[in-house]
Amino acid sequence: MTHSRTHAHQATSVADTPGGPVTPDPHTPLTTSLTTLHRHLTARLGEAARAWLDQALDEAAAHPGTHGPISPWELRLAEAGRRCGPEHADAVRVLILHAARADTDALTRVYAQGTAAERRAVLHALPHLVSGPQALPLVEDALRTNDTRLLAAAVGPYAARHLAAHQWRHAVLKCLFTGVPVTEVAELDRRARADAELARMLGDYAAERTAAGRPVPQDLYRVLPLTDPEAGPPAPVTPPPPAADHGTSGAPHPHTAPGADGAHGKES
C-alpha cells in the first residue's frame, strides 16, 4: 500500500455526469479522510475497477511529479470515469493526485489542460496537497465560471482557509445567483459570522431581486442570520413564501449545471 491510502485529510465529491445536478456522490462520504475515502470506494467498486484503482495509485506513487509532456498518472485521471464509473470519478481522481504528490505547478497544468471533471478533482484535492494560498488562482478561475459543479468544488475547504474576505463574499453571492446550495460552502458558519459587509451585500441583492419582481433565493435566509454579531448557533429561519417566477430571473435552476465558460465546458 502506498502512503496515499493512509494519509488522513478531508475530501468532498460531486457527481461526474455532464449536466448533472449539484449533488454529492451518494456512494462516497461528503467529508472523510483519504483512508476512509479509499475504503468506501473499494467497497463499492467492482473487481476490475478496484484492480485498476490499485494499479493507478501504485503507479502514481512510484512515479510522482512530472515526467515528460504528460505523466502516466495524468492519463489515469482521464480514464477514471470510464474505469470506475462517473459517480466515483471525482474521488478516484483526488486519490490519484494525492498519490502522485502533485505540487502547485502540476495541479495548475492539470487544471489548465483538463476537462471540467478533472478541474473539479483538482479543486477537491487542493486541501490535501497545498498548504498555502499559492493555488488560489485556480479557485479564482473556477469562481468566474457558471459551471455549478465547478463552483461547488471551488468553495470547498481550500477556499474557506485562504480566499480573501472580499472574494469569499462574492463567491457566496455567486452561489446564490447560480443556484449552488450554500451547504457546499465550506466553513460557512465561521466565515459569515458577524460579517457586516456580507450582510449589506445580501440585503442589497435581496432588494434588487424584490424590486425586479423576482424571488429571493431561499438560501439567502440561511446565510443572513449568520452575519448577526449577536447571533449564537444558527437557528432555523422561516423565509417568506416564494414568489411565482416564470423564468425571468436570469439565474439557472438550482438543479441545472450549465456548461462552463470557454474551455471549461469539456467533460469526460
C-alpha positions as CSV (number, residue, x, y, z in Angstrom):
1,M,0.0,0.0,0.0
2,T,1.2,3.5,-0.7
3,H,1.2,6.4,1.7
4,S,-1.6,7.9,-0.4
5,R,-4.0,5.4,1.1
6,T,-3.2,6.1,4.7
7,H,-2.8,9.9,4.8
8,A,-5.8,11.3,6.6
9,H,-7.4,14.5,5.3
10,Q,-10.8,15.6,4.2
11,A,-12.3,15.2,0.7
12,T,-15.5,16.1,-1.0
13,S,-17.0,14.7,-4.2
14,V,-19.7,15.7,-6.6
15,A,-21.4,13.8,-9.4
16,D,-19.4,13.5,-12.6
17,T,-22.2,13.4,-15.1
18,P,-22.4,16.1,-17.8
19,G,-25.3,18.5,-17.0
20,G,-26.0,16.6,-13.7
21,P,-27.3,18.2,-10.5
22,V,-25.1,19.8,-7.9
23,T,-25.3,16.9,-5.6
24,P,-22.6,14.9,-3.9
25,D,-21.7,11.4,-4.9
26,P,-24.2,9.3,-2.9
27,H,-21.8,6.4,-2.8
28,T,-19.0,8.4,-1.1
29,P,-18.9,10.3,2.2
30,L,-19.1,14.0,1.8
31,T,-16.3,14.7,4.2
32,T,-13.8,12.0,5.1
33,S,-10.2,11.1,5.5
34,L,-8.5,9.8,2.4
35,T,-8.1,6.5,4.1
36,T,-11.8,6.3,4.6
37,L,-12.5,7.6,1.1
38,H,-10.3,4.8,-0.3
39,R,-12.1,2.2,1.8
40,H,-15.5,3.3,0.8
41,L,-14.5,3.3,-2.9
42,T,-13.1,-0.2,-2.8
43,A,-16.2,-1.4,-1.1
44,R,-18.3,-0.1,-3.9
45,L,-16.2,-0.7,-7.0
46,G,-16.3,-3.9,-9.0
47,E,-13.3,-6.2,-9.1
48,A,-11.9,-4.8,-12.3
49,A,-12.3,-1.2,-11.1
50,R,-10.6,-2.0,-7.8
51,A,-7.7,-3.6,-9.6
52,W,-7.4,-0.6,-11.9
53,L,-7.5,1.9,-9.0
54,D,-4.9,0.0,-7.0
55,Q,-2.6,-0.1,-10.1
56,A,-3.2,3.6,-10.8
57,L,-2.4,4.6,-7.2
58,D,0.8,2.4,-7.1
59,E,1.9,3.8,-10.4
60,A,1.3,7.4,-9.3
61,A,3.2,6.8,-6.0
62,A,6.1,5.1,-7.9
63,H,6.4,7.9,-10.5
64,P,5.2,11.1,-8.8
65,G,5.6,14.6,-10.1
66,T,6.0,15.5,-13.8
67,H,7.7,13.2,-16.4
68,G,7.8,14.5,-20.0
69,P,4.9,16.2,-21.7
70,I,2.4,14.1,-19.7
71,S,2.9,11.8,-16.7
72,P,1.4,8.3,-16.6
73,W,-0.8,9.3,-13.6
74,E,-2.3,12.1,-15.7
75,L,-3.5,9.6,-18.2
76,R,-5.2,7.7,-15.3
77,L,-7.1,10.9,-14.4
78,A,-8.6,10.9,-17.9
79,E,-9.6,7.3,-17.6
80,A,-11.2,7.5,-14.1
81,G,-14.8,8.0,-15.2
82,R,-14.7,5.1,-17.7
83,R,-12.8,2.8,-15.4
84,C,-14.6,3.4,-12.1
85,G,-17.9,5.0,-13.1
86,P,-18.8,8.7,-13.3
87,E,-20.3,8.6,-9.8
88,H,-16.9,7.7,-8.3
89,A,-14.6,9.6,-10.6
90,D,-14.1,12.7,-8.5
91,A,-13.0,10.7,-5.5
92,V,-10.7,8.4,-7.6
93,R,-9.0,11.4,-9.2
94,V,-8.4,13.0,-5.8
95,L,-6.7,9.8,-4.6
96,I,-4.5,9.7,-7.7
97,L,-3.5,13.3,-7.4
98,H,-2.6,12.7,-3.8
99,A,-0.6,9.5,-4.6
100,A,1.3,11.4,-7.3
101,R,2.1,14.2,-4.8
102,A,1.1,16.7,-7.3
103,D,2.5,20.1,-6.5
104,T,1.0,23.5,-7.4
105,D,2.7,23.5,-10.8
106,A,1.3,20.0,-11.7
107,L,-2.1,20.9,-10.4
108,T,-2.2,24.1,-12.4
109,R,-1.2,22.2,-15.5
110,V,-3.9,19.5,-15.0
111,Y,-6.4,22.2,-14.3
112,A,-5.5,24.3,-17.4
113,Q,-5.4,21.3,-19.8
114,G,-8.1,19.1,-18.2
115,T,-11.7,18.5,-18.7
116,A,-14.3,20.1,-16.4
117,A,-14.3,16.8,-14.4
118,E,-10.5,16.9,-14.0
119,R,-10.7,20.6,-12.9
120,R,-13.2,19.7,-10.2
121,A,-10.9,17.0,-8.9
122,V,-8.0,19.4,-8.7
123,L,-10.1,21.8,-6.7
124,H,-11.2,19.0,-4.4
125,A,-7.6,17.9,-4.0
126,L,-6.2,21.3,-3.0
127,P,-6.8,21.0,0.8
128,H,-4.7,17.7,0.7
129,L,-1.8,18.9,-1.4
130,V,-1.3,22.7,-1.0
131,S,-0.8,24.1,2.5
132,G,-0.6,27.8,1.5
133,P,-2.5,30.2,-0.7
134,Q,-0.4,29.7,-3.9
135,A,-3.1,27.7,-5.6
136,L,-5.8,30.4,-5.2
137,P,-5.6,31.4,-8.9
138,L,-7.3,28.0,-9.7
139,V,-10.1,28.8,-7.2
140,E,-10.5,32.3,-8.6
141,D,-10.7,31.0,-12.1
142,A,-13.4,28.5,-11.2
143,L,-15.4,31.2,-9.5
144,R,-15.5,33.1,-12.7
145,T,-17.4,30.3,-14.5
146,N,-21.1,29.5,-14.5
147,D,-20.5,25.7,-14.2
148,T,-22.3,25.0,-11.0
149,R,-20.4,21.8,-10.2
150,L,-17.1,23.6,-10.7
151,L,-18.4,26.4,-8.4
152,A,-19.4,23.9,-5.8
153,A,-15.9,22.5,-5.8
154,A,-14.3,25.9,-5.7
155,V,-16.0,26.9,-2.4
156,G,-14.6,23.9,-0.5
157,P,-12.2,23.8,2.4
158,Y,-9.2,25.3,0.5
159,A,-11.2,28.5,-0.3
160,A,-12.5,28.6,3.3
161,R,-8.9,28.7,4.5
162,H,-7.3,31.0,2.0
163,L,-9.8,33.1,0.0
164,A,-9.7,36.8,0.9
165,A,-12.8,38.2,2.6
166,H,-13.9,40.3,-0.4
167,Q,-13.6,37.4,-2.8
168,W,-15.2,34.9,-0.4
169,R,-18.3,37.2,-0.1
170,H,-18.6,37.4,-3.8
171,A,-18.3,33.6,-4.0
172,V,-21.3,33.3,-1.6
173,L,-23.3,35.7,-3.8
174,K,-22.3,33.7,-6.9
175,C,-23.6,30.6,-5.3
176,L,-26.9,32.3,-4.6
177,F,-27.1,33.6,-8.1
178,T,-26.3,30.4,-9.9
179,G,-28.3,28.1,-7.6
180,V,-25.3,26.3,-5.9
181,P,-26.6,25.3,-2.5
182,V,-24.8,27.2,0.3
183,T,-24.3,23.9,2.0
184,E,-21.5,23.4,-0.4
185,V,-19.7,26.4,1.0
186,A,-17.1,25.1,3.5
187,E,-17.0,26.7,6.9
188,L,-19.9,29.0,6.0
189,D,-20.9,29.5,9.6
190,R,-17.4,30.5,10.7
191,R,-16.6,32.9,7.8
192,A,-20.0,34.5,7.7
193,R,-20.2,35.1,11.5
194,A,-20.7,38.8,12.3
195,D,-19.7,39.8,8.7
196,A,-21.4,43.2,8.4
197,E,-20.3,43.7,4.8
198,L,-21.7,40.3,3.8
199,A,-24.9,41.3,5.5
200,R,-25.0,44.5,3.4
201,M,-24.3,42.7,0.2
202,L,-27.1,40.1,0.9
203,G,-29.5,42.9,1.7
204,D,-28.7,44.7,-1.5
205,Y,-29.1,41.6,-3.5
206,A,-32.4,40.8,-1.9
207,A,-33.6,44.3,-2.5
208,E,-32.6,44.2,-6.2
209,R,-34.4,40.9,-6.7
210,T,-37.5,42.2,-4.9
211,A,-37.6,45.4,-6.9
212,A,-37.3,43.5,-10.1
213,G,-40.3,41.2,-9.1
214,R,-38.0,38.2,-8.8
215,P,-37.9,35.7,-5.9
216,V,-35.1,36.0,-3.3
217,P,-33.1,32.7,-3.2
218,Q,-34.2,30.7,-0.2
219,D,-30.6,30.1,0.7
220,L,-30.1,33.8,1.4
221,Y,-32.2,33.3,4.6
222,R,-29.8,30.5,5.6
223,V,-26.8,32.9,5.3
224,L,-28.2,36.2,6.6
225,P,-28.7,35.2,10.2
226,L,-25.1,34.1,10.4
227,T,-23.9,37.7,9.9
228,D,-25.6,39.0,13.0
229,P,-22.8,39.8,15.5
230,E,-25.2,38.9,18.4
231,A,-26.1,35.5,16.8
232,G,-25.5,32.3,18.7
233,P,-25.5,29.0,17.0
234,P,-27.5,29.1,13.7
235,A,-31.3,28.5,14.2
236,P,-33.8,27.7,11.6
237,V,-35.2,30.7,9.8
238,T,-38.5,30.7,8.0
239,P,-38.3,32.6,4.7
240,P,-41.2,34.3,3.1
241,P,-43.3,32.2,0.7
242,P,-41.5,32.0,-2.7
243,A,-42.9,34.3,-5.4
244,A,-44.0,33.0,-8.7
245,D,-41.2,33.1,-11.2
246,H,-41.8,32.3,-14.8
247,G,-38.2,32.1,-16.0
248,T,-37.5,35.8,-15.8
249,S,-34.8,35.6,-13.1
250,G,-31.8,35.0,-15.4
251,A,-30.4,32.6,-12.9
252,P,-30.3,28.8,-13.6
253,H,-32.4,26.4,-11.8
254,P,-30.7,25.0,-8.7
255,H,-30.5,21.6,-10.3
256,T,-29.2,22.9,-13.7
257,A,-25.5,22.8,-14.4
258,P,-24.8,25.0,-17.4
259,G,-21.6,24.4,-19.3
260,A,-18.6,26.4,-18.1
261,D,-17.1,29.4,-19.9
262,G,-14.7,28.7,-22.7
263,A,-12.6,25.6,-22.3
264,H,-14.3,24.8,-19.0
265,G,-17.2,23.1,-20.9
266,K,-15.2,20.0,-21.6
267,E,-16.3,16.9,-19.7
268,S,-15.2,13.3,-19.5
